[in-house]
Amino acid sequence: MTEHPTSHEGRQPLAARSQERTRPRQQDAAPAASPATAAIPGPAAAPGPAPGPAAGPAGLDPQAAARREGDRLRFVGAATRRIARGIDLDEIVLGLCRASVPTFSDAILVYLRDPLPVGDERPVSPFVLRLRRSDRLRLSEEATDSSSETERLRLPVIDPHGDLTPAAELCEVRSGGALAEVLRGVRPVFGDSAAARAALPELLGAGRTVPTGHRAILAPLRGRRRVIGAAVFLRGTERPPFESNDLLVAAQLATHTALGIDKAVLYGREAYIADELQRTMLPDSLPQPTGVRLASRYLPAAETARVGGDWYDAIPLPGSRVALVVGDVMGHSMTSAAIMGQLRTTAQTLAQLDLPPQEVLHHLDEQAQRLGSDRMATCLYAVYDPVAHRITIANAGHPPPVLLHLGGRAEVLRVPPGAPIGVGGVDFEAVELDAPAGGTLLLYTDGLVESRLRDVWTGIEQLRERLAATARLTGPDHSPPLEALCDDVLDMLGPGDRDDDIALLAARFDGIAPSDVAYWHLEPEETAPGRARRLARRALGRWGLDDLSDSVELLISEVVTNAVRYAERPVTLRLLRTDVLRCEVGDDSPQLPRQRRARDMDEGGRGLFLVNRMARRWGATRLSTGKVVWFEMPSRGQ
């Protein structure tokens, strides 16, 4: 019979506790081993030395008995080390199986509670055990090579005659039943004890038998607070039966396995919570605003610690603008991720108020101070205007962005660095720069450019060179694809460069051509709606959208009429032609319009109802100078 593949540690001889340790209960103890019984280094036992005049109580001389005890101790040490090496549930159970077979037993079945309770959670009822994994010796080398993975996992039970019958996959533990009593007792018992004879058929299924004569051990797996499973160790007839000391060995293996499973389940729950927290803190998808294309990447510092404080965001603003944000909270804990989520939510709220970038950073700084004295973060906030082809940037201690021009030139933008968020008492400065069509702006966190092997400015220069090299591959007249560009940037990271989280946000500036924009100022008087209709009709005629004229004129008239009613300064009207036709009407009144259902006798209140029914989308946004009401109509063919 060939041995099951196992590690060097798994092949070491058995060990057990010293003679002074507590023995199992008398009814479960095994009779003393015969002179032919030896240590268990493999599937078959070698004959032991003949008993002499000074033979011990087990029929062996004191030196042989001492060697066996030492073998057991060494085995327990090697087996528990192997079990402890596992991180997740499957690795721990596999470690138990590989350590036990073939050194300690010919076969093993491991049952675990389904589902496994986590921490202080109250277990669900009924109490169900599921066969998690099983292992056994192979009958021949050919059988080992030809066995499928399913056959290796679905272990048959060894009966006294060598026949193999499969064990049940599921077992419901009846309250007050024999199996429940054995599990409640915690201590391992021999398979032919009174308690196990009634419990094993319940666990393995009706009609399944186990070897007689101390050739099976049923060991409950108890975690920190409750029983979480059971293990069954089996030996065939070609091998000596278990001894009483082997119950102590089984107890050690079961205890280390159960505690390891408890920790693995808790670790898995914490990792799941961390993943969910990080996922919900970052945007599920990026918006697709007019005049700009976006791509992003996020990489945690390590697969085993996926929580960090890096974030990115893209927020549509009134006037077809978009805010680009990237930030980094100090630390890599769940606390850092929670603070990141609060700052990101605050940034989104401030962006909807249409505050200048430096004002957004100022309010973020105040929010960080309210969260605590040691809440530090860096942040870069930029606003891109596709109509003006300009970008306004403010920085709070963050690495500067890199702009890749259409011709392949990459430059690090000169932005005042500012102090990190949370310092307090500092002013932030914004700069306005050109955003040429076809250019690509790259915002990133310091994990991309700084590590133990290089300083931040060396990394920024390497990033600039990498962007320029990538752009040269696509030629001077074409910008590199955004997704491929992000992947290429991350490829510059070496083995020692992953010390921190990495957030990356790339924006391709397409802009809106001046020929696709129409803009007017209207005095807040009764003639404004009629003039707005005429101006819109002419613009639509130039763009070849005469078929939209009637609908657009009607909706513009309703929105302008509402704006003139409350405005004190000139009303703005802007039309943007992109993939859709967007109409924007702005006034100096901060009160946002609300759709309501007009009664039959009301003379007004139906304007927004018409906008809602006829427009593809519509909305109203409050600005620092008033508000903007906008709606979109599908272009021809949509």
SVG drawing of the C-alpha trace seen along z (x, -y; Angstrom):
<svg xmlns="http://www.w3.org/2000/svg" viewBox="-61 -94 78 105">
<polyline fill="none" stroke="black" stroke-width="0.4" points="0.0,0.0 1.5,-3.3 1.5,-6.3 -0.5,-9.5 1.7,-12.4 2.5,-14.5 5.2,-16.9 8.4,-16.0 6.8,-17.2 3.8,-15.0 6.1,-11.9 7.7,-12.5 6.8,-9.9 4.0,-10.4 4.4,-12.2 2.1,-12.6 1.9,-14.3 4.0,-13.1 2.8,-10.4 2.0,-13.0 -0.7,-14.5 -4.3,-13.6 -5.5,-10.4 -8.8,-10.0 -11.8,-8.7 -11.5,-5.1 -14.4,-3.9 -12.7,-5.3 -9.1,-4.2 -7.5,-1.6 -5.8,1.5 -2.0,1.5 -0.2,2.1 1.2,5.5 5.0,6.0 4.3,6.0 2.8,2.5 5.3,-0.2 5.3,-3.9 3.4,-5.0 5.8,-6.5 4.0,-5.1 1.0,-3.0 2.4,0.2 3.9,0.8 7.3,2.5 7.7,5.1 9.0,3.7 11.7,5.1 11.0,8.2 10.1,7.4 12.9,8.0 13.1,8.3 12.9,4.5 9.9,4.1 7.5,1.2 3.8,1.4 3.2,1.5 5.4,4.5 8.3,2.4 11.6,1.7 11.8,-1.9 14.1,-3.1 11.7,-2.0 8.7,-3.6 10.6,-6.8 11.4,-6.9 7.8,-6.4 6.8,-9.2 9.4,-11.5 8.1,-10.5 4.6,-11.5 5.7,-14.8 7.7,-15.6 4.7,-14.6 2.4,-16.9 4.8,-19.7 5.2,-19.2 1.5,-18.7 0.4,-21.8 3.0,-23.9 1.6,-22.7 -2.0,-23.5 -0.9,-26.9 0.6,-27.8 -2.8,-28.0 -4.5,-31.4 -7.8,-30.6 -10.3,-27.8 -9.3,-25.4 -5.6,-25.7 -6.1,-24.8 -8.3,-21.8 -5.9,-20.6 -3.0,-21.0 -4.9,-18.7 -5.5,-16.1 -1.9,-16.1 -0.4,-16.0 -2.7,-13.1 -2.5,-10.9 -0.6,-8.6 1.5,-9.3 -1.3,-9.2 -4.1,-7.5 -4.9,-5.8 -7.9,-8.1 -9.6,-11.2 -12.9,-12.9 -13.4,-16.5 -17.0,-17.8 -17.7,-21.5 -20.7,-23.4 -22.8,-24.8 -22.9,-27.7 -19.9,-28.4 -20.8,-31.0 -18.6,-34.1 -17.4,-35.5 -20.3,-36.1 -23.0,-35.4 -25.7,-33.1 -25.6,-29.9 -28.5,-29.2 -30.6,-26.2 -30.8,-23.4 -27.2,-22.2 -25.9,-20.9 -22.5,-19.4 -21.1,-19.2 -18.2,-17.0 -15.6,-19.7 -12.7,-17.5 -11.5,-13.9 -8.2,-12.1 -7.0,-8.6 -4.2,-6.3 -4.2,-5.1 -4.5,-1.4 -1.9,-1.6 0.2,-4.1 -2.0,-3.7 -5.1,-4.5 -3.4,-7.6 -2.5,-8.9 -6.0,-8.2 -8.1,-9.5 -9.9,-12.7 -10.0,-15.6 -13.6,-14.7 -12.5,-11.2 -9.8,-12.5 -12.1,-14.8 -15.0,-12.3 -13.1,-9.9 -14.5,-6.5 -14.6,-5.0 -12.5,-2.0 -14.4,0.9 -12.8,3.9 -12.7,6.0 -11.1,3.3 -14.2,2.5 -14.7,-1.2 -18.1,-2.9 -18.7,-6.6 -19.6,-8.9 -22.6,-11.1 -22.1,-14.7 -24.6,-16.3 -25.6,-15.4 -28.2,-17.2 -27.2,-16.9 -30.3,-16.1 -30.7,-17.9 -30.2,-15.4 -29.0,-12.7 -25.9,-10.6 -23.8,-12.7 -24.8,-15.9 -23.7,-14.3 -20.3,-13.4 -19.8,-16.8 -20.8,-18.4 -18.3,-16.3 -15.5,-17.8 -13.0,-15.0 -12.1,-12.5 -13.5,-9.0 -12.7,-5.6 -15.0,-4.5 -16.0,-1.3 -16.9,-3.1 -20.5,-3.2 -21.0,-6.8 -19.3,-6.6 -21.1,-3.5 -24.3,-5.5 -22.9,-8.8 -20.9,-7.6 -23.8,-6.2 -25.6,-9.5 -22.6,-11.4 -21.6,-9.1 -25.0,-8.1 -27.1,-4.9 -25.4,-1.8 -21.9,-3.1 -19.5,-1.2 -16.1,-1.9 -13.4,0.5 -13.7,2.2 -11.1,2.5 -9.8,-1.0 -9.3,-1.7 -11.5,-4.9 -11.4,-8.1 -14.2,-10.7 -12.8,-14.1 -15.1,-17.1 -13.7,-20.4 -14.4,-23.1 -13.5,-26.7 -13.4,-29.5 -17.1,-29.5 -18.8,-26.5 -18.4,-23.2 -17.8,-23.9 -17.3,-20.4 -15.8,-17.0 -12.9,-14.9 -12.9,-11.1 -9.5,-9.4 -9.4,-5.8 -6.9,-3.0 -7.0,0.1 -6.5,3.7 -2.9,3.8 -1.9,1.3 -1.9,1.4 -5.0,-0.1 -4.9,-3.4 -3.6,-3.6 -4.9,-5.6 -2.2,-8.2 -3.4,-8.7 -6.6,-10.2 -4.4,-13.0 -2.8,-13.4 -6.2,-13.6 -7.3,-16.2 -4.3,-18.3 -4.9,-18.2 -8.6,-18.9 -7.9,-21.9 -5.4,-23.5 -7.5,-23.0 -10.7,-24.4 -8.9,-27.5 -7.3,-28.0 -10.7,-27.7 -12.2,-30.3 -9.5,-32.8 -9.8,-32.1 -13.5,-32.7 -13.0,-36.0 -10.3,-37.0 -12.5,-36.2 -15.3,-38.3 -13.0,-41.2 -11.5,-41.0 -15.1,-40.9 -16.1,-44.0 -12.9,-45.8 -13.5,-45.0 -17.1,-46.1 -16.1,-49.3 -13.5,-50.1 -15.8,-49.3 -18.6,-51.5 -16.2,-54.4 -15.0,-54.5 -17.3,-55.2 -18.8,-52.2 -18.4,-53.8 -17.3,-57.1 -19.7,-59.6 -19.5,-60.4 -19.7,-64.2 -19.7,-66.1 -16.3,-67.1 -14.1,-64.8 -13.4,-61.1 -12.4,-59.4 -10.6,-56.3 -9.5,-55.2 -7.6,-52.6 -7.3,-51.6 -4.7,-49.2 -4.5,-48.4 -1.1,-48.2 -1.5,-44.4 -4.1,-41.7 -4.3,-40.8 -4.9,-44.5 -7.2,-46.0 -8.3,-49.0 -6.7,-52.3 -7.4,-56.0 -6.8,-56.8 -9.8,-57.9 -10.7,-59.5 -13.9,-61.1 -15.4,-62.8 -18.4,-65.1 -20.5,-66.7 -21.0,-70.4 -23.4,-73.0 -22.4,-74.3 -21.0,-70.9 -18.1,-71.3 -16.6,-68.4 -14.7,-68.4 -11.8,-65.9 -10.7,-64.9 -8.0,-62.7 -7.0,-62.4 -5.0,-60.4 -5.8,-60.0 -2.9,-59.1 -2.9,-55.5 -4.0,-52.1 -6.7,-51.1 -10.5,-50.9 -10.4,-54.2 -8.5,-55.8 -11.1,-54.4 -13.9,-55.7 -12.3,-59.2 -11.8,-59.0 -15.5,-58.3 -16.4,-61.3 -14.1,-63.6 -15.3,-62.3 -18.9,-62.9 -18.0,-66.4 -16.2,-67.1 -19.2,-66.0 -21.5,-68.2 -19.2,-71.2 -18.9,-70.6 -22.7,-70.8 -22.5,-74.2 -20.2,-75.2 -17.6,-76.6 -14.1,-77.5 -11.5,-74.8 -9.6,-76.7 -12.9,-77.1 -13.6,-73.4 -10.2,-72.6 -10.7,-75.2 -14.0,-73.5 -12.4,-70.1 -9.7,-71.3 -12.3,-72.5 -14.1,-69.1 -10.9,-67.2 -10.3,-69.3 -13.8,-68.5 -13.1,-64.8 -10.0,-64.9 -6.7,-66.6 -4.7,-63.9 -6.9,-63.5 -4.5,-64.4 -5.0,-64.1 -3.7,-65.4 -6.1,-66.4 -6.0,-67.8 -9.2,-69.4 -9.6,-70.5 -12.5,-71.9 -12.5,-71.4 -14.5,-73.7 -14.9,-72.1 -16.4,-75.2 -13.6,-77.6 -10.9,-74.8 -9.5,-75.8 -8.9,-73.9 -8.7,-75.4 -6.6,-73.5 -6.0,-73.8 -3.7,-71.6 -3.5,-70.6 -0.1,-68.9 -0.7,-66.4 1.8,-65.4 1.3,-67.6 -0.7,-66.4 1.0,-65.5 -0.4,-66.8 0.3,-64.8 -0.1,-66.9 -1.4,-65.6 2.1,-65.8 3.6,-63.5 5.1,-66.1 4.5,-65.4 4.8,-68.2 4.4,-68.4 2.0,-71.2 3.2,-74.0 0.6,-74.1 1.2,-75.7 1.6,-72.7 -0.3,-74.0 -0.5,-72.4 -2.3,-69.1 -5.9,-69.0 -6.2,-68.9 -3.4,-71.3 -5.7,-74.3 -5.2,-78.0 -3.8,-77.9 -5.0,-79.4 -5.2,-77.5 -4.4,-79.0 -5.9,-78.0 -4.3,-78.4 -6.1,-78.5 -4.4,-76.7 -5.0,-75.8 -6.6,-72.4 -5.9,-71.8 -8.1,-69.4 -6.6,-66.0 -4.5,-66.5 -4.6,-64.0 -4.5,-65.0 -3.2,-62.4 -4.1,-62.7 -2.6,-60.1 -1.7,-59.4 1.9,-59.2 1.8,-55.4 2.4,-55.5 5.6,-57.6 7.1,-57.1 8.4,-54.0 11.3,-52.8 13.4,-52.6 12.8,-56.1 11.8,-59.5 8.7,-61.2 10.3,-63.6 12.3,-60.8 9.1,-58.8 7.3,-61.9 10.0,-62.2 9.8,-58.5 6.1,-58.9 6.5,-61.8 9.0,-59.9 6.7,-56.9 3.8,-58.9 5.9,-60.6 7.2,-57.2 3.7,-55.8 2.5,-58.8 5.4,-58.4 4.2,-54.9 0.8,-56.2 2.2,-59.0 2.0,-62.8 -1.6,-63.0 -3.3,-60.5 -3.7,-60.3 -3.0,-56.9 -6.2,-55.1 -7.1,-55.9 -7.5,-52.4 -4.3,-51.2 -2.5,-54.3 -3.6,-53.6 -2.4,-50.0 0.9,-51.1 1.4,-53.6 0.9,-50.9 3.3,-48.6 6.1,-51.0 5.8,-49.7 8.6,-47.4 8.6,-44.6 9.5,-47.0 7.3,-49.9 4.0,-48.7 4.4,-50.3 1.1,-52.3 -2.3,-52.3 -2.6,-53.8 -5.4,-55.8 -5.3,-57.0 -7.6,-59.2 -7.0,-60.0 -9.1,-62.7 -8.9,-63.1 -9.9,-66.7 -12.1,-66.6 -13.7,-70.0 -16.6,-71.6 -15.9,-73.5 -17.0,-77.2 -19.2,-76.5 -21.3,-74.1 -22.0,-76.7 -24.6,-79.6 -24.7,-82.0 -26.9,-85.1 -27.8,-87.5 -31.5,-88.4 -32.9,-91.3 -35.4,-90.2 -38.5,-91.7 -41.7,-90.4 -40.1,-90.3 -37.4,-87.9 -39.2,-84.6 -40.1,-85.7 -36.5,-86.8 -35.2,-83.5 -37.4,-81.6 -36.2,-83.5 -32.5,-83.1 -32.9,-79.4 -34.7,-79.0 -31.8,-80.6 -29.2,-78.5 -31.0,-75.3 -31.3,-76.3 -27.5,-76.8 -26.9,-73.3 -29.5,-71.6 -31.8,-70.8 -34.9,-72.4 -37.0,-69.4 -36.4,-70.1 -37.3,-73.8 -41.0,-73.5 -40.2,-71.4 -37.1,-73.4 -38.8,-76.8 -41.7,-75.7 -39.5,-74.4 -37.1,-77.4 -40.1,-79.7 -41.4,-78.0 -38.0,-78.0 -37.1,-81.6 -40.5,-82.8 -40.0,-81.2 -36.4,-82.8 -37.6,-86.3 -40.3,-86.2 -37.7,-86.0 -34.5,-87.4 -33.1,-90.9 -30.1,-90.7 -29.8,-89.5 -30.8,-85.9 -28.3,-83.7 -29.3,-81.3 -26.8,-78.8 -27.2,-76.0 -24.7,-73.2 -24.6,-70.8 -22.9,-67.5 -24.3,-64.0 -27.4,-65.7 -28.8,-69.3 -28.4,-70.9 -30.2,-74.1 -29.2,-76.0 -31.0,-79.0 -29.3,-80.8 -30.5,-83.6 -29.5,-85.2 -32.3,-83.7 -31.1,-80.9 -34.6,-79.3 -34.8,-76.1 -37.9,-75.3 -40.1,-72.4 -42.4,-70.4 -46.0,-70.4 -49.3,-69.3 -51.5,-72.3 -55.2,-72.2 -57.7,-72.7 -58.4,-76.4 -54.7,-77.4 -53.2,-79.7 -49.6,-78.6 -47.6,-75.7 -47.4,-73.6 -44.1,-74.7 -41.9,-72.1 -44.5,-69.5 -44.0,-70.0 -40.2,-70.0 -40.4,-66.7 -42.6,-65.1 -40.9,-66.3 -37.2,-66.5 -34.8,-63.6 -33.4,-64.8 -33.7,-68.0 -32.4,-69.4 -31.7,-72.5 -28.5,-73.3 -27.9,-76.0 -24.8,-78.2 -22.9,-80.7 -24.5,-83.4 -27.9,-81.9 -29.1,-78.8 -29.1,-77.0 -32.1,-75.1 -31.2,-72.8 -32.7,-70.2 -31.5,-67.9 -33.2,-66.9 -32.1,-64.0 -30.3,-65.0 -31.5,-63.9 -31.6,-60.1 -31.6,-59.4"/>
</svg>
